[in-house]
C-alpha cells in the first residue's frame, strides 16, 4: 500500500509540474506573440499608404505597449495625414500620454468625427471626458455628450443635468437624449448588481 501511495503521489507531482511548465510556456508564447505583433505594426508606421499607417497605430493602441512611446512620438511629429495623426494620438493616450486625449476630443468637431468617436467610446470609464465638457465650443460639447450617452454611468447623469438646461438648444437636446440613454442602460443592468457583495480585498466581502 505504501508503495502504491508513493507512486500515486509521484504521478500527481509530475502532472502538476507538467501543468506549470505548460502554463509558463503559454505565457512566454503570448508575450512573444505580442512583442512580434508590436514590432510588425511599428514597421508599418513607415508605409507610404496612410491607411496602413493608421491601422498600424490602432494596432499599437490595442497592444498599449509603453515601450513604444518614443517611437510613436517620433512618428507623430513627422506625420502629415490628419487621420493617421489622430490614430497616433489614440495610441499615445492608450500608453499613458493623457494630454493626447485633448486632440481626440477636439476632432469630434471635424471631418474625423467618426474616427474620434470610435476611439472615445472604447474608454473604460467616462471620467476622463468630464474635464472637456466645460472647455470646448458648443459643437464639440454636443458631440462629446453623444459619446457620453454611449459610455456614461450614474455619475454622468449628474454631470449632464446642467447641460440639459442649456440655452443652446443643440446642447440641451443632446444632454437630454444622453440622459435618457444612460438611464435606460442603467435600468437594464441585472437587478442583483446592487445586492452583490462588494469585494474589499484579500478575498473578503462586505454586504
BELCOR-V895787 format. One record per backbone hydrogen bond with DSSP energy under -0.5 kcal/mol. CO is the residue of the C=O (numbers start at 1). NH is the residue of the N-H. Records with the same first field share a line. If there is no record, write none. Layout:
CO = NH + NH
This chain:
1 = 5
2 = 6
3 = 7
4 = 8
5 = 9
6 = 10
7 = 11
8 = 12
9 = 13
10 = 14
11 = 15
12 = 16
13 = 17
14 = 18
15 = 19
16 = 20
17 = 21
18 = 22
19 = 23
20 = 24
21 = 25
22 = 26
23 = 27
24 = 28
25 = 29
26 = 30
27 = 31
28 = 32
29 = 33
30 = 34
31 = 35
32 = 36
33 = 37
34 = 38
35 = 39
36 = 40
37 = 41
38 = 42
39 = 43
40 = 44
41 = 45
42 = 45
43 = 46
44 = 47
48 = 50
49 = 53
50 = 54
51 = 55
52 = 56
53 = 57
54 = 58
55 = 59
56 = 60
57 = 61
58 = 62
59 = 63
60 = 64 + 65
64 = 66
65 = 68
66 = 69
68 = 72
69 = 73
70 = 74
71 = 75
72 = 76
73 = 77
74 = 78
75 = 79
81 = 85
82 = 86
83 = 87
84 = 88
85 = 89
86 = 90
87 = 91
88 = 92
89 = 93
90 = 94
91 = 95
92 = 97
93 = 96
96 = 98
97 = 100
98 = 101
99 = 102 + 103
100 = 104
101 = 105
102 = 106
103 = 107
105 = 108
106 = 109
107 = 110
108 = 110
110 = 113
112 = 116
113 = 117
114 = 118
115 = 119
116 = 120
117 = 121
119 = 122
120 = 123
125 = 128
126 = 129 + 130
127 = 130 + 131
129 = 132 + 133
130 = 133 + 134
132 = 135 + 136
137 = 141
138 = 142
139 = 143
140 = 144
141 = 145
142 = 146
143 = 147
144 = 148
145 = 149
146 = 150
147 = 150 + 151
148 = 152
153 = 157
154 = 158
155 = 159
156 = 160
157 = 161
158 = 162
160 = 164
162 = 165
163 = 166
167 = 169
168 = 171 + 172
169 = 173
170 = 174
171 = 175
172 = 176
173 = 177
174 = 178
175 = 179
176 = 180
177 = 181
178 = 182
179 = 183
180 = 184
181 = 185
182 = 186
183 = 187
184 = 188
185 = 188
186 = 189
190 = 193
191 = 194
192 = 195 + 196
198 = 206
201 = 204
204 = 200 + 201
206 = 198
